Amino acid sequence: MDEILRRRIERKLEGLPEDKAYQVLDYLEFLESKYGTTARAPGVLERVAEGVGDTLRAARLPAVALEGTMNAVDSAARLMRGLVAAGRAAMEELRRAAAAPAGSQTSAKPAEPAGPAPAEPRAEPPSGTA
């Protein structure tokens, strides 16, 4: 589907009430089953969210309750996607650090001063003891 058509459909859907948008979804699923087209497989979080939405619709909850619940589920899914992205970024950073050559890493040991080290004063034993 080209991008112009996708945006046109999205624009039309945004103007519909929630219950009518679900009718459009039902019709799309009908077309998919009739013509055997396959849509992109949903991810785990999408399947959970769709299952929750379908269950609430089957229970005939008011559209306001359904919308509020789905917004909460969507927020949780966005949070999980953010956590996954952060975990992947951390793993990539660890991989890069482990793959870096040993000479390019900076040591935590402080640099030695240039030249001879200053002489430390010696502690002398107290006088009168030997």
C-alpha positions as CSV (number, residue, x, y, z in Angstrom):
1,M,0.0,0.0,0.0
2,D,1.4,3.4,-0.9
3,E,2.0,6.0,1.7
4,I,-0.6,8.5,0.3
5,L,-3.4,5.9,0.6
6,R,-2.3,4.9,4.1
7,R,-2.4,8.5,5.3
8,R,-5.8,9.0,3.6
9,I,-7.2,5.9,5.4
10,E,-5.7,7.0,8.7
11,R,-7.2,10.5,8.3
12,K,-10.7,9.0,7.7
13,L,-10.3,6.7,10.7
14,E,-9.4,9.6,13.0
15,G,-12.7,11.2,12.3
16,L,-14.8,8.2,13.3
17,P,-16.1,7.4,16.7
18,E,-14.4,4.5,18.5
19,D,-17.3,2.0,17.9
20,K,-17.3,2.8,14.1
21,A,-13.5,2.4,13.9
22,Y,-14.0,-1.2,15.4
23,Q,-16.5,-1.8,12.6
24,V,-13.9,-0.8,10.1
25,L,-11.4,-3.2,11.8
26,D,-14.0,-6.0,11.6
27,Y,-14.5,-5.3,7.9
28,L,-10.7,-5.4,7.2
29,E,-10.4,-8.7,9.0
30,F,-13.3,-10.0,6.9
31,L,-11.5,-8.9,3.7
32,E,-8.3,-10.5,4.9
33,S,-10.1,-13.8,5.5
34,K,-12.0,-13.7,2.3
35,Y,-9.1,-12.8,0.0
36,G,-6.4,-14.7,1.8
37,T,-4.1,-11.7,2.2
38,T,-1.7,-11.9,5.1
39,A,-0.9,-8.9,7.2
40,R,2.3,-8.4,9.1
41,A,2.4,-10.7,12.2
42,P,1.9,-8.7,15.4
43,G,4.5,-8.7,18.0
44,V,4.0,-10.2,21.5
45,L,2.9,-6.8,23.0
46,E,0.6,-6.2,20.1
47,R,-1.0,-9.6,20.5
48,V,-1.6,-9.0,24.2
49,A,-3.1,-5.6,23.6
50,E,-5.3,-6.9,20.8
51,G,-6.5,-9.8,23.0
52,V,-7.4,-7.4,25.8
53,G,-9.3,-5.2,23.4
54,D,-11.2,-8.1,21.8
55,T,-12.1,-9.4,25.2
56,L,-13.4,-6.0,26.3
57,R,-15.4,-5.6,23.1
58,A,-16.9,-9.1,23.5
59,A,-18.0,-8.1,27.0
60,R,-19.8,-5.1,25.5
61,L,-18.2,-2.5,27.7
62,P,-18.9,1.1,26.9
63,A,-16.6,2.7,24.4
64,V,-15.2,5.1,27.0
65,A,-14.1,2.3,29.2
66,L,-12.6,0.4,26.3
67,E,-10.7,3.5,25.1
68,G,-9.3,4.2,28.6
69,T,-8.2,0.6,29.0
70,M,-6.6,0.5,25.6
71,N,-4.8,3.7,26.3
72,A,-3.4,2.2,29.5
73,V,-2.3,-1.0,27.7
74,D,-0.7,1.1,24.9
75,S,1.2,3.2,27.5
76,A,2.5,0.0,29.1
77,A,3.5,-1.4,25.6
78,R,5.4,1.9,24.9
79,L,7.2,1.6,28.2
80,M,8.2,-2.0,27.5
81,R,9.5,-1.0,24.0
82,G,11.6,1.7,25.6
83,L,13.0,-0.7,28.1
84,V,13.8,-3.2,25.4
85,A,15.6,-0.4,23.3
86,A,17.5,0.7,26.4
87,G,18.6,-2.9,27.1
88,R,19.7,-3.4,23.5
89,A,21.7,-0.1,23.6
90,A,23.4,-1.2,26.8
91,M,24.3,-4.6,25.4
92,E,25.7,-2.9,22.2
93,E,27.8,-0.6,24.3
94,L,29.2,-3.6,26.3
95,R,29.9,-5.4,23.1
96,R,31.8,-2.4,21.7
97,A,33.8,-2.0,25.0
98,A,34.7,-5.7,25.0
99,A,35.8,-5.6,21.4
100,A,38.0,-2.5,21.8
101,P,41.7,-3.2,21.6
102,A,43.4,-3.4,25.0
103,G,45.8,-0.5,24.2
104,S,43.0,1.9,23.4
105,Q,41.4,1.6,26.8
106,T,42.4,4.2,29.4
107,S,43.7,2.8,32.7
108,A,42.4,3.9,36.0
109,K,46.0,4.0,37.4
110,P,47.2,7.6,37.8
111,A,50.1,8.8,35.7
112,E,53.6,8.7,37.2
113,P,55.3,12.0,37.6
114,A,58.2,12.7,35.2
115,G,61.8,12.6,36.6
116,P,63.1,11.0,39.9
117,A,60.8,10.7,42.8
118,P,61.4,13.0,45.7
119,A,63.2,11.5,48.7
120,E,60.9,10.7,51.6
121,P,62.1,11.9,55.0
122,R,63.3,9.0,57.2
123,A,62.0,8.5,60.7
124,E,64.8,8.5,63.1
125,P,64.7,6.5,66.3
126,P,64.4,8.6,69.5
127,S,67.8,9.5,71.0
128,G,69.0,7.6,74.0
129,T,67.8,4.2,72.7
130,A,70.1,1.9,70.9
